[in-house]
Every structure is written in structure tokens, then in C-alpha cells.
Amino acid sequence: MSGWIRFRSTIAIRGINPYVRVGVRRAARLKRGWRKPLPVLVRVNGKPESPGRVNLMPIGNGGFYLYLSGQLRKASAAEVGDVVTIAVRFDGEYQAGPAHPMPRWFDEALRRHPDAKSGWKTLSPSRQKEILRYFSNLRSPEAKARNLRRAVQVLSGGKARFMARSWNDDRR
């Protein structure tokens, strides 16, 4: 496992997101001076067999949050509060850009709703990628229609819950 950094840490939670912190020194060993989302391969307690691809998210002090998806936690049988062994290395094969194409039904809705299209264009690339990944996992026509309505609403400036967060809420 050349290039891998191993350490033990307790899984904490930030909002609804389980994570472990990757301190400044460890982050520098992965990629010195990196200040934006850092693509890595990760295993938790030696699982999964084929490492998961994750972006470490910068904290601001040179350290990062390593958010642990449900798939990674399930594969490793790890829960919030557990002490786990993390193995992480820089993912030199990562290529930026959407991992999932824009579904035709979403593209057509953006064309019909100029305010939503404008809102889509103002989102960060990582947020666009997150939404496209979410849409790619929707299977039933009902789920697609329900999420399309919410997406158009929030991208047009409306207040609503979409993808486990409140959008356009002035209380933040």
C-alpha cells in the first residue's frame, strides 16, 4: 500500500455528515500546500476492498474533513463514535467535472424555467456535481418528478428542503 497514510480517529458528526479530521501534517503528506477539495482514495478498517473515492474538504487551517459516506461506513461496519483505522492516499487519477451526465428531464426543466437555469449556473461545480449524482440514483418516475419540482423551486430562489438541506433560508 505504497503512498498510503494510516491513522486512527473517532468518527464525529458535523450537521448530518459523519467525518474524521485529517490534520495539517497528514494533509501535507498527501499533497503539500493544497487548499481546495483534495481527491483521495480511502479505506476504513481495511474496507472496502476497492478503495472509495472521496474529496477531502478544506477546513481553512490546512487541515481537512474526510466525510464518510453511508457506503464506506456500511462496508467497514463503522458508526459515529467508533474509533476506526483510516487509510488514505492522494488520487492522482481523479478528473474534475461531473461524474454523471445531466438527465434530459432536468435539462428540459432548466430550459423551461430561466430563473432555475440562472440559479443552476451560480452553483459551485461541486454542488452541481452533487445534484447530478443525486439525480442519477433516482429510479421511480415519482421520485424524479418530486425532486425535479424541489430543484426548480430552490434554484429559482424559493425556500424549501432539497437534498437534506434548507435552501434560500435567511436563518443560516
Secondary structure, 3 states (H helix, E strand, C coil): CCCCEEEEEECEEECCEEEEEECHHHHHHHCCCCCCCEEEEEEECCEEEEEEEEEEEECCCCCEEEECCHHHHHHHCCCCCCEEEEEEEECCCCCCCCCCCCCHHHHHHHHHCHHHHHHHHHCCHHHHHHHHHHHHCCCCHHHHHHHHHHHHHHHCCCCEEECCEEECCCCC
